[in-house]
């Protein structure tokens, strides 16, 4: 199992507008291609301009295949264009991690 932790920082005062745009145009094509995220969150403490989401993949090949399909999805392309026009995103950090064996991890996309 591979977890993709993605943290984004928006310009001050633009987080809500960016998340509204994502909900309207980005959520459906991303979820259609990647499945449901393990987490999609905003900060309770720390940087109020950041949000994080975590996606679950079987392995690196599964991640590559799903992300390629998403990047080719016309609705995702439309969202990315609208996001660029909004200009809210300032930075992005990605980290790929694997869970330890001694906790029973539940994949949100498996029954």
C-alpha positions in Angstrom: 0.0 0.0 0.0 1.2 3.5 -0.9 -0.1 6.7 0.6 0.4 10.0 -1.3 0.3 13.0 1.2 -0.2 16.2 -0.6 -0.1 19.6 1.2 -0.9 22.8 -0.7 -0.5 26.4 0.4 -2.8 29.1 -0.9 -2.2 32.8 -1.0 -3.6 34.5 2.1 -7.3 35.1 1.8 -7.8 32.7 -1.1 -8.2 29.3 0.6 -12.0 29.3 0.7 -12.3 30.4 -2.9 -9.9 27.7 -4.0 -11.7 25.0 -2.0 -15.1 26.1 -3.5 -13.6 25.8 -7.0 -12.3 22.3 -6.2 -15.6 21.2 -4.8 -17.4 22.5 -7.9 -15.0 21.4 -10.6 -12.2 19.2 -9.2 -13.7 16.8 -6.7 -15.7 14.7 -9.1 -13.0 14.0 -11.7 -10.4 13.5 -9.1 -12.5 11.0 -7.1 -13.6 9.3 -10.3 -10.0 8.6 -11.2 -8.3 8.1 -7.8 -11.1 6.9 -5.6 -12.0 8.5 -2.3 -9.2 10.2 -0.3 -8.2 8.9 3.1 -8.2 12.5 4.2 -9.0 15.9 2.8 -8.5 18.5 5.5 -7.8 22.1 6.4 -5.6 23.2 9.4 -7.0 23.5 12.8 -3.7 24.9 14.1 -0.7 25.9 12.1 -0.8 27.7 8.7 -4.4 28.7 8.0 -3.6 28.9 4.3 -2.8 25.2 4.0 -4.8 22.1 3.2 -3.8 18.5 3.0 -5.2 15.4 1.3 -4.0 11.8 1.4 -4.7 9.3 -1.5 -4.4 5.5 -1.2 -2.8 3.4 -3.9 -1.9 -0.3 -4.0 1.6 0.5 -5.2 3.6 3.0 -7.4 2.3 1.4 -10.6 -1.3 1.8 -9.4 -0.6 5.5 -8.6 1.0 6.1 -12.0 -1.9 4.6 -13.9 -4.6 6.4 -11.9 -2.8 9.8 -12.0 -2.2 9.4 -15.8 -6.0 8.8 -16.3 -6.8 11.8 -14.2 -4.4 14.1 -16.1 -6.1 13.0 -19.3 -9.7 13.5 -18.0 -11.3 16.6 -19.8 -13.1 17.6 -16.6 -9.8 17.5 -14.6 -8.1 19.6 -17.3 -11.0 22.1 -17.1 -10.6 22.3 -13.3 -6.8 22.8 -13.6 -7.3 25.6 -16.0 -9.9 27.3 -13.7 -7.5 26.8 -10.8 -4.7 28.5 -12.7 -6.9 31.4 -13.6 -7.9 31.8 -9.9 -4.3 31.9 -9.0 -4.8 30.9 -5.4 -2.1 28.2 -5.1 1.3 29.3 -3.9 3.1 26.0 -3.2 2.8 22.2 -3.0 4.5 19.5 -1.1 4.1 15.8 -1.8 5.3 12.8 0.2 4.9 9.1 -0.6 4.8 6.8 2.5 3.9 3.2 3.3 2.0 2.2 6.5 3.7 0.1 9.2 2.7 -3.5 9.7 1.6 -3.2 13.3 -1.5 -1.0 12.7 -4.6 -2.3 10.9 -4.9 0.3 8.1 -8.3 0.5 6.3 -8.3 1.5 2.7 -11.3 3.8 2.1 -11.7 2.3 -1.4 -11.9 -1.3 -0.4 -14.8 -3.1 1.3 
